[in-house]
């Protein structure tokens, strides 16, 4: 059944300095690279060695996050990374000795060269304007970079232009195809010391045909050009280019036949066919420069072919026994690599469904007197934790005769990357964490709760329990003496990382800084992170259910915490996803799990290594979750009579907006749950539609951040009061309108019960897009945008941060009780607002407000900038009531500073210190047990967590305070009393 993406939980000083000493104590930072792109050899991960005898190696990869990175294969640490802009997508990379070069942007618009070991940028060239880029699909760019032994770089861009750059970066020559139409498009380069072959496809009447142009390496002059008789319906990916010494050859499969043609400056050679077998496809295993490829037969058997040195023939040198398709094994993966002497190796990898092991074979063509040697090994790859292996990269070592040691770099369907050395696991990086769509904080139980025991036990069990508990007595006494002698107690700036005595046990620390962060990835995996250090507590793969047979993926929608430690038991949560099957079917799945263990929380469910989802829920809980199908019928979880009654009782106050499509236009329609006489389901009935101009389109709906409100008003310096407009039904709508001139963006504040527009602002669009970021909490709205309208005097282009505060009534001391008032009461929208705009120096990628346990502390705005920083702005700095003149005595009593249009950079507000927190997409905040402190979690490409105290740590003594003196004084007072 198809469900809408809706899931609702129905349940009744201006500058605070961030000290350098706090870095790494109150915060942590995880640098990630993203999930490697494996669809094409030009971007897939590869091992690369530098040096001769004392070699150093790295693993180079291009990732889904548009990052070119190098990993240290010894421990998996990040050697370096280069983060490309979103509009500058990486097309391909190539490596040679100490140099790695990349092409990025439409058609390969930009060339960059880096040092392989440290990532230093050595060269950057704009080859053509991105607006003139013709090829947008990286799959069409099969091999557009060549690096010669002299470190010259040759590039193929836009499908028709070749540029030759010397080592110094000077352009030596350029060649452009005379036919730059779509009839012939080039995608590959084949290099020999004298001739450069530009290989592409030309359109014929019925198919695609190979088209080759031979160029002089010295001058770029055309030596010859030719169409090679061929029929290639699958495009450039079906053609493999091979080179060895001075020889070069093309190979392809045509109607089951393996064909090849030798490349010479005259291009007069005719294609030849290798007889003896029929082949389904050819695979580029990264050894084309050594003359090797893999041909796969129709039964799945893999065969290794080699181009002979003189280039006269393409011969089969090995057939992998047992590689034919089988129901007992997965399809084989093939990869090529080198040892430190430059000798090539070919590996085959498959997973045994019968024995639950992965097996690898490594073929060394140069060993055993040139006849070739194969070695093999198996290793315990865990599919329940990491999914299915989808890509393999390898290198090898040959320490002695008849001994080959292989290193395998695996990329899995869950986004994890692993390195295995033979059958020994070396390390794992969970790069799927770069694709987290939804996340949620969950409070941990106290230690006493976690260690509670059942009361109904026998005498012997009780004695054994006491003996077990007593083993911690010496450690406790030692810590007690240390605290008493040194005054060393927990403080607000102390680390929340668990100590040795708490290893493996989940409980909160003194101040509640240690919590669980639930994070769901688009790669079908759910993680529980320890907020004290970012370590993974547990992870579960989301089961695909029936869709596993046809292939599918989970898109996380929302995480609901259905049971907390305040309910007196272990916390539980529900993850809601959209399951999108490859056959086009979409449905909604709920995963109900224990937060501390990740196990299925439903009663009487058999334990499974995968987290099972439910379509027809059956459980008991005091909280109710419902989702709507395409018929607007509400489906409850848990689906019980008690849940239905809870929802019916709350339905009178339950109003929610949905995105709808009417006459091809997206609109927002308010809905209200009611019973239906035609079915047993509760049905969402439309109650209002947001009336927007026809040219405006809905971009995003942003709900208000919820939390306790400690103060309903603000006392002014003259002792009057402004009462906050605290309408709990408010939400933000962002719109865009590109069909009119000038194009503009819209910010709306809407009452969810009846669709009333409480606030509206029209702002200019930025280069054809509306990149507006906004957040709403209590009566405070803040949004950020780019303003390129500088027609008025004194205006300039730049980013703006607008702050808006809503208050009840039309004057001070006017109170309408907006938080308790009915949505349909007279005067519900009787309010006024204060608004102010500030010049902000940076684009931002995410915005949020801090949250505390009781809402007493002031709120800060937390933003993530495009320059990879996380910055905090106090509310007083963004107060819209700041006067444009020198403040009066009454205004100074309110701590109002004179308005300054510029929000200047202040390093003391940078929460991320010196960390580069890259490409943050979301910021999540959570209260600690201390009212003064809020946890801030930013995630995107990187993950970063820190603690902030917007009103300083007023509820805890300073860590330098002499606590033993106070304790001794109290002790003396007891003696005299």
Order of alpha helices (4+ residues) and beta strands (2+ residues): beta-beta-beta-beta-beta-beta-beta-beta-beta-beta-beta-beta-beta-beta-beta-beta-beta-beta-beta-beta-beta-beta-beta-beta-beta-beta-beta-beta-beta-beta-alpha-beta-beta-beta-beta-beta-alpha-alpha-alpha-beta-beta-beta-beta-beta-beta-beta-beta-alpha-beta-beta-beta-beta-beta-beta-beta-beta-beta-beta-beta-beta-beta-beta-beta-beta-alpha-beta-beta-beta-beta-alpha
